[in-house]
C-alpha cells in the first residue's frame, strides 16, 4: 500500500471508529460460554480474536499490518482437544468433570469399562515389571500424594511415560488444575480427586473423546497508536487472550483472571491513550497460544511486525482481576532503573500496598522479548483470588479491586519513562 494512502486510511479509521469501551463488560464477554474458554474447541480462540480486533477498531487503534490493513498475525501449531463426551464412573459413582476429575491434556481417547490395578511405587519405577504383568482389561491406578520432595512430580513423569502403553488413573489430593498439550498419548490418562473416593475403587466406565489437531491456526491481535511527536520510540503493552477451552461437551474454563483481565487492561489503557496521546508509539499486543507454551509471542519475536530495536520498554500483563495485596514485577531485578521509577510513582499515587521485585522467568509472553534484548516487565497481581486453570476462574470471582489503580500507575509510568 502506498504510504500516502495508508496515512489517509489511518485518519479516516481513527475518526470514524473511536469510542470508549467498558473494560468490565469486555472481560465478562471474554469469559462467557460463547467463546468456549478461548481455546481450541468450537473455534473459541478465533471467535475471541475477532472480538478483540473489533474492540480495537471501536477504540480507534490502527491495525498493525499495513500490507492488508489487518490486526492479525497468523501462526500454526498442533493441539490435543476434547470436543465430544468426557465422562467417568468409578464403581457406582458418576463423577463430575472439572470438579471431581480431569483428563490429562495429552490424554488419548477411550470408550469402555476397565478393572483397576493398584501398583506400588517400586513397581511403578520398574516399568518393564508393570507392563509384563498387564492385561488389556485393566487400568493402572496410583495414589500420587503423601510423598516428600519432588517425588510427586517424578511419579507423574513415570505415569505419563506409561500412558503411551496402558490406561492411567492418577489419584490426587490437591486442587485440580488443567492445561493444554501439543501431543496425545495412545491411552487415556485421568486425574481424580481423592475426596470423591469413599473406598478402594475396583472398576471404571470411561468415555473420552480426544482429537489431536495437527495444524491449528491461531492469531495474535495487534493494534497501535502513533506518537504525538516524530521519530518516537515504541512502548508495548501485551497480554495473552487465549485460555484452556473446553474439556468435553459440558465443561469450559472461563479464564477470568487468566487472562481476560489482562486483555481488559489493554482496553483500559488504549481507551486512555486514544483520548490523551503519548510521546511513544504505543503497540497493544493480544497474544494467542500462551497457555500452550508462549507460542504467540515466540512467533512474533521471530517474525516481528515492528522493529524490536525501536521498543523502549514492554509491559506484559496477566492476572489483573485482583490486586488487593499488590503486584509483582518479573524482571524487576534486571531493569532496576525502570523498577525504581515504578516504585516511586506508586509511592506518590499511593496506588498499591506493595510492588514486589522478581528476577527473570520464562513464565509469560515477555520472555522471548527479553531474550531478544527488549527490556520489559511481566506484571501480575497478588490477592485472595486463587482460582487458576480451573472452572472457578470466572468473571463473577473477579474483584477488580486494584484494576484502575494499576492502570493509572502504568499510564504515569509511560508518561515519565525516558
Secondary structure, DSSP 4 states (H G I P E B T S, - for coil): --HHHHHHHHHHHHHHH-----HHHHHHHHHSGGGGGGSSSTTHHHHHHHHHHHHHHHHTPEESBTTTTBSEEEEEEEEEEB-S-EEEEETTEEEPBTTTEEE-TTPPPEEEEEEEEE--HHHHH-HHHHHHT--TTEEEEEE--S--TTHHHHHHHHHHHHTTTS-EEEEESS-------S---SS-EEEEEGGG--S---EEEEEE--EEEEEEEEEEEEEEE--SSTT--EEEEEEE----EEBSSS-EE--IIIIIHHHHHHHHHHHHHHHH--SSEEEEEEESSSTTTSHHHHHHHHT-SS-GGGEEEEEEEE--S--TT-EEEETTTT-HHHHHHHHHHHHHHT--S-EEEE---SSSTTHHHHHTT--EEEEEE-SS----SSTT--GGG---TTHHHHHHHHHHHHHH--
